Amino acid sequence: MGITLTFGVNSLWQKREEKKKIREILILVRHELEINKNWFQKQEQIMRKDSYVYQKILEIKKDWKSLPQDTLDAYIHRTQYLEMTPLTTSAWLMFQNSELTQKITNKDLIIRLTECYYWINTLQEFIKNEYMDHKKRAIPAEIDRYKYFDVVMSYKESVFFYTNMVSSDNWKIFLLIDAVIDYTILLLDKYGDFRYDMKEKEEEYESFVENRMNVYHEK
């Protein structure tokens, strides 16, 4: 009986440690998904600001001198603004490379997480290739504020890029990734209530077990 009890306790302890590790890494994954969601929202804001400026440039054509100097400078800054920090996937890679994926019984969660990060990486590449790379090529070397847009409008790459950004339906990709990330976070919360602080839940668990043990000894 003693040996059986020892093996039973060890097995329970091992399962508890596995659950703890799964919980900890999925908390990191959930946090990472929120960071990536904010990244896409920021990219959408940048692209929408660009689109507004491109539309104004196409409307004004060669009447640049009618623009106030601060507006002209703001438009030039907008067309030259390049910022695209890479997304973070460290938590997901850590999870993928661990053996914890085999321990999760909810296979739908694994499938949705895999699908979610596929779309995250795919759409990041799309933004880089279809937006950032084209924007770089659309920036002329001329820096004189009153010649800048004359050069821009004579530069085929710039006219093509501006027109495409104004008329395109790129915003749907942000609706897609927003929905995919939100649904994946929803599944994570359903699976393990990862909204709560791990330390707080651990203390709650230990306190509960300790109280039960004390009640048992008192009897």
C-alpha positions as CSV (number, residue, x, y, z in Angstrom):
1,M,0.0,0.0,0.0
2,G,2.9,2.3,0.9
3,I,4.5,1.7,-2.5
4,T,1.2,2.2,-4.4
5,L,0.6,5.4,-2.4
6,T,4.1,6.7,-3.2
7,F,3.7,6.0,-6.9
8,G,0.2,7.6,-6.8
9,V,1.5,10.8,-5.1
10,N,4.4,11.0,-7.6
11,S,2.1,10.6,-10.5
12,L,-0.2,13.3,-9.2
13,W,2.7,15.6,-8.5
14,Q,4.1,15.0,-12.1
15,K,0.7,15.8,-13.6
16,R,0.4,18.9,-11.5
17,E,3.8,20.1,-12.6
18,E,2.9,19.4,-16.3
19,K,-0.3,21.4,-15.9
20,K,1.6,24.2,-14.2
21,K,4.2,24.4,-17.1
22,I,1.4,24.3,-19.7
23,R,-0.4,27.0,-17.9
24,E,2.7,29.2,-17.6
25,I,3.7,28.9,-21.3
26,L,0.1,29.5,-22.5
27,I,-0.1,32.6,-20.4
28,L,3.0,33.8,-22.3
29,V,1.4,32.8,-25.6
30,R,-1.8,34.7,-24.7
31,H,0.2,37.8,-23.8
32,E,2.1,37.5,-27.0
33,L,-1.1,37.3,-29.0
34,E,-2.3,40.6,-27.4
35,I,1.0,42.2,-28.3
36,N,0.7,41.1,-31.9
37,K,-2.9,42.3,-32.1
38,N,-1.7,45.7,-31.0
39,W,1.1,45.5,-33.6
40,F,-1.4,45.0,-36.4
41,Q,-3.7,47.7,-35.1
42,K,-0.7,50.1,-35.2
43,Q,0.2,49.1,-38.7
44,E,-3.4,49.7,-39.8
45,Q,-3.3,53.2,-38.3
46,I,0.0,54.0,-40.1
47,M,-1.4,52.7,-43.4
48,R,-4.7,54.6,-43.0
49,K,-2.8,57.8,-42.4
50,D,-0.6,57.1,-45.4
51,S,-3.7,56.5,-47.5
52,Y,-5.3,59.8,-46.5
53,V,-2.1,61.7,-47.4
54,Y,-1.7,59.9,-50.8
55,Q,-5.3,60.7,-51.6
56,K,-4.6,64.4,-50.9
57,I,-1.5,64.4,-53.0
58,L,-3.3,62.9,-55.9
59,E,-6.1,65.5,-55.5
60,I,-3.8,68.5,-55.3
61,K,-1.6,67.4,-58.2
62,K,0.9,70.2,-58.9
63,D,-0.6,72.9,-56.8
64,W,1.9,72.3,-54.0
65,K,2.5,76.0,-53.2
66,S,-1.1,76.5,-52.2
67,L,-0.4,74.3,-49.2
68,P,0.7,75.8,-45.9
69,Q,4.3,75.0,-45.1
70,D,3.5,72.9,-42.0
71,T,1.0,70.8,-44.0
72,L,3.5,70.3,-46.8
73,D,6.2,69.2,-44.3
74,A,3.7,66.8,-42.7
75,Y,2.8,65.2,-46.0
76,I,6.5,64.8,-46.9
77,H,7.2,63.3,-43.5
78,R,4.2,60.9,-44.0
79,T,5.4,59.7,-47.4
80,Q,8.9,59.0,-46.0
81,Y,7.9,57.5,-42.7
82,L,9.3,54.0,-42.4
83,E,8.7,51.9,-39.3
84,M,8.1,48.2,-39.2
85,T,9.4,46.4,-36.1
86,P,9.1,42.6,-36.4
87,L,6.3,40.7,-34.7
88,T,7.1,38.6,-31.6
89,T,6.7,34.8,-31.8
90,S,9.1,33.7,-29.0
91,A,6.4,32.3,-26.8
92,W,4.9,30.3,-29.6
93,L,8.2,28.9,-30.7
94,M,9.0,28.0,-27.1
95,F,5.7,26.2,-26.9
96,Q,6.1,24.4,-30.3
97,N,9.6,23.2,-29.4
98,S,8.5,21.8,-26.0
99,E,6.9,18.4,-25.4
100,L,4.0,20.2,-23.7
101,T,1.9,20.2,-26.9
102,Q,1.6,16.4,-26.5
103,K,0.1,16.9,-23.0
104,I,-2.8,19.2,-24.0
105,T,-6.0,17.2,-24.5
106,N,-7.8,20.0,-26.3
107,K,-6.5,19.4,-29.9
108,D,-8.8,22.1,-31.3
109,L,-6.8,24.6,-29.2
110,I,-3.5,23.4,-30.8
111,I,-5.0,23.6,-34.3
112,R,-6.4,27.1,-33.8
113,L,-3.1,28.3,-32.2
114,T,-1.2,26.9,-35.2
115,E,-3.6,28.5,-37.6
116,C,-3.5,31.8,-35.8
117,Y,0.3,32.1,-35.9
118,Y,0.2,31.0,-39.6
119,W,-2.0,34.0,-40.3
120,I,0.1,36.3,-38.1
121,N,3.3,35.4,-40.1
122,T,1.5,35.4,-43.5
123,L,0.0,38.9,-43.0
124,Q,3.2,40.3,-41.6
125,E,4.9,39.2,-44.8
126,F,2.0,40.6,-46.9
127,I,2.4,44.0,-45.2
128,K,6.2,44.0,-45.7
129,N,6.0,42.9,-49.4
130,E,2.9,44.8,-50.5
131,Y,3.2,47.9,-48.4
132,M,6.6,48.6,-46.8
133,D,8.8,47.5,-49.8
134,H,6.6,49.4,-52.3
135,K,6.7,52.4,-50.0
136,K,10.5,52.4,-49.9
137,R,10.7,52.2,-53.7
138,A,8.2,55.1,-53.9
139,I,10.4,57.6,-52.0
140,P,12.3,59.9,-54.4
141,A,15.8,61.3,-53.7
142,E,14.6,64.9,-54.1
143,I,14.3,66.6,-50.7
144,D,13.4,70.2,-51.7
145,R,9.9,70.6,-50.3
146,Y,8.6,72.6,-53.4
147,K,10.0,70.1,-55.9
148,Y,9.4,66.9,-53.9
149,F,5.8,66.3,-55.1
150,D,6.7,67.2,-58.7
151,V,9.3,64.5,-58.6
152,V,6.8,62.1,-56.8
153,M,4.1,62.6,-59.5
154,S,6.7,62.0,-62.3
155,Y,7.9,58.8,-60.6
156,K,5.9,55.8,-61.8
157,E,6.5,53.7,-58.7
158,S,5.2,56.5,-56.5
159,V,2.0,57.2,-58.6
160,F,1.3,53.5,-58.8
161,F,1.8,53.0,-55.0
162,Y,-0.3,56.0,-54.0
163,T,-3.1,55.1,-56.3
164,N,-3.1,51.5,-55.2
165,M,-3.1,52.5,-51.5
166,V,-6.1,54.8,-52.0
167,S,-8.2,52.4,-54.0
168,S,-7.2,49.1,-52.4
169,D,-9.2,47.0,-50.0
170,N,-6.3,46.2,-47.7
171,W,-8.2,46.9,-44.5
172,K,-9.9,43.5,-44.7
173,I,-6.7,41.8,-43.7
174,F,-6.8,43.7,-40.4
175,L,-10.4,42.6,-39.8
176,L,-9.4,39.0,-40.5
177,I,-6.3,39.0,-38.2
178,D,-8.2,40.8,-35.4
179,A,-11.0,38.2,-35.5
180,V,-8.5,35.3,-35.6
181,I,-6.5,36.5,-32.7
182,D,-9.6,37.3,-30.6
183,Y,-11.1,33.9,-31.2
184,T,-7.8,32.2,-30.3
185,I,-7.6,34.2,-27.0
186,L,-11.2,33.2,-26.3
187,L,-10.3,29.5,-26.7
188,L,-7.3,30.0,-24.4
189,D,-9.5,31.6,-21.7
190,K,-12.0,28.8,-22.0
191,Y,-9.3,26.1,-21.8
192,G,-7.6,27.4,-18.7
193,D,-8.8,30.8,-17.5
194,F,-5.5,32.4,-18.5
195,R,-6.7,35.9,-17.7
196,Y,-5.7,35.5,-14.1
197,D,-2.2,35.9,-12.6
198,M,-0.4,32.6,-12.3
199,K,1.1,33.4,-8.9
200,E,-2.3,34.4,-7.5
201,K,-3.9,31.1,-8.7
202,E,-1.0,29.1,-7.4
203,E,-1.3,30.6,-4.0
204,E,-5.1,30.0,-4.1
205,Y,-4.5,26.3,-5.0
206,E,-1.8,25.8,-2.3
207,S,-4.0,27.5,0.3
208,F,-7.0,25.3,-0.6
209,V,-5.0,22.0,-0.4
210,E,-3.3,23.1,2.9
211,N,-6.7,23.8,4.4
212,R,-8.1,20.4,3.4
213,M,-5.0,18.7,4.8
214,N,-5.4,20.5,8.1
215,V,-9.1,19.5,8.3
216,Y,-8.0,15.9,7.7
217,H,-5.4,15.9,10.4
218,E,-7.8,17.5,12.9
219,K,-10.2,14.6,12.4
